[in-house]
Amino acid sequence: MSRPAPTKSAPENEATERKPVWQRGLNVTRRAVALAVVLIVLVISFGSTTQIYLRQQQDLAVAKQEIRDRQAQVSDLEAELARWDDPAYVKAQARDRLGWVMPGETGYRVVGDDGKPLGGGVALESQRSETDEGAQYWWQRLSGSMATADSPVRQVGKG
């Protein structure tokens, strides 16, 4: 006859009941901590890649806006270039900017109270002072006046 094996269920239950609460749930807590660590690592990883993605999208939007602005600027310059192919526009610009008149016409220039011409026209602005003029040779003054003539400043008329 065989004897039934002694059961030790009672002492095991007593041992688990004697453990404090924080030790009884320790296995579950370890799993929860491991899961939390994995989730934190994933959030940090995805957060940094999301931040990079959003920054790249913003840079892309800025670049596209710059491209649209440059294309608008190019189209404006092309339109201005096309206007210069029209002889009537060239004549109008010569009259306005340089004060030219057609043969047989009489040109007038309106001068303000301060002695400066009003309206359109080109004003030359010298970059050298009057004290330097006497110390230079005539060919140096000539090259200075040619440099000044090459870069005219547009004069804005008064009211």
C-alpha positions in Angstrom: 0.0 0.0 0.0 1.2 3.3 -0.8 0.9 6.2 1.3 -0.3 9.4 0.1 2.3 12.0 -0.2 2.3 14.5 2.5 0.8 17.8 1.5 2.7 20.9 2.3 0.0 23.3 1.2 -0.5 24.6 4.6 3.1 25.7 5.3 3.4 27.3 1.8 0.3 29.3 2.4 1.6 30.4 5.8 5.0 31.4 4.2 3.3 33.6 1.6 1.1 35.1 4.3 4.1 35.9 6.5 5.7 38.0 3.7 5.1 41.7 3.7 2.7 43.1 1.0 5.5 44.7 -1.0 7.4 41.4 -1.3 4.3 39.4 -2.3 3.6 41.6 -5.3 7.3 42.0 -6.2 7.1 39.8 -9.3 4.3 41.9 -10.7 6.1 45.0 -9.8 9.2 43.9 -11.6 7.2 43.2 -14.7 5.5 46.6 -14.4 8.8 48.4 -13.9 10.3 46.6 -16.9 7.2 47.6 -19.0 7.4 51.2 -17.8 11.1 51.4 -18.7 10.5 50.0 -22.2 7.6 52.5 -22.7 9.7 55.4 -21.5 12.5 54.4 -23.9 10.0 54.2 -26.7 8.5 57.5 -25.9 11.9 59.2 -25.8 12.9 57.6 -29.0 9.7 58.5 -30.9 9.7 61.9 -29.3 13.1 62.8 -30.6 12.3 61.4 -34.1 9.0 63.3 -34.1 10.8 66.5 -33.1 13.3 66.0 -36.0 10.4 65.3 -38.4 8.5 68.4 -37.4 11.7 70.6 -37.7 12.3 69.2 -41.2 8.7 69.9 -42.2 9.1 73.5 -41.0 12.3 73.9 -42.9 10.6 72.4 -46.0 7.8 74.9 -45.7 10.2 77.8 -45.3 12.2 76.6 -48.4 9.0 76.3 -50.4 8.0 79.8 -49.5 11.4 81.1 -50.5 11.1 79.3 -53.8 7.7 80.9 -54.4 9.1 84.4 -53.5 12.0 83.9 -55.8 9.8 82.7 -58.7 7.6 85.8 -58.2 10.7 88.0 -58.3 12.0 86.3 -61.4 8.6 86.7 -63.2 8.7 90.4 -62.2 12.2 90.8 -63.6 11.2 89.0 -66.8 8.2 91.3 -67.2 10.4 94.3 -66.8 12.9 92.9 -69.3 10.0 92.4 -71.8 9.0 96.0 -71.3 12.5 97.2 -72.3 11.9 95.5 -75.7 9.2 98.0 -76.4 10.6 101.2 -78.1 7.9 103.4 -76.6 8.9 102.3 -73.1 12.6 103.0 -73.8 11.7 106.5 -75.0 9.5 107.1 -71.9 12.4 106.0 -69.6 14.9 108.2 -71.5 12.6 111.2 -71.1 11.9 110.5 -67.4 15.3 109.4 -66.2 17.6 111.4 -68.4 15.5 114.3 -69.3 15.9 113.8 -73.1 13.5 115.4 -75.6 12.7 114.6 -79.2 14.1 116.9 -81.9 11.9 119.9 -82.3 10.6 119.7 -78.7 11.5 122.1 -75.9 12.5 120.6 -72.6 11.7 122.3 -69.3 13.0 121.5 -65.8 11.1 122.8 -62.8 13.3 124.0 -60.0 12.2 124.2 -56.4 12.9 126.9 -53.8 16.1 125.2 -52.8 17.5 125.3 -56.3 17.2 121.6 -56.9 15.1 120.2 -59.8 11.7 118.8 -58.9 10.3 115.5 -60.3 12.1 112.9 -62.2 15.6 112.9 -63.5 18.9 111.5 -62.3 21.0 113.1 -59.6 24.7 112.3 -59.4 26.1 111.9 -56.0 29.8 112.3 -55.7 31.7 110.1 -53.2 34.7 112.4 -52.8 34.9 115.6 -50.8 35.7 119.1 -52.2 39.0 119.3 -50.3 40.3 116.3 -52.2 39.6 117.9 -55.6 42.4 120.4 -55.5 45.0 117.8 -54.6 44.2 115.5 -57.5 45.5 115.6 -61.1 42.9 116.2 -63.8 42.9 112.5 -64.9 42.2 111.4 -61.4 39.2 113.9 -61.2 38.1 112.6 -64.6 38.1 108.9 -63.4 36.3 110.0 -60.3 33.6 111.8 -62.2 33.2 108.7 -64.5 32.8 106.5 -61.5 30.2 108.8 -60.1 28.3 108.9 -63.5 28.3 105.1 -63.5 26.3 104.9 -60.3 23.6 107.6 -60.4 21.2 107.9 -57.5 17.5 108.3 -58.3 16.2 111.7 -57.1 12.7 111.7 -55.6 10.6 114.8 -56.4 8.9 116.9 -53.8 5.1 116.8 -53.5 
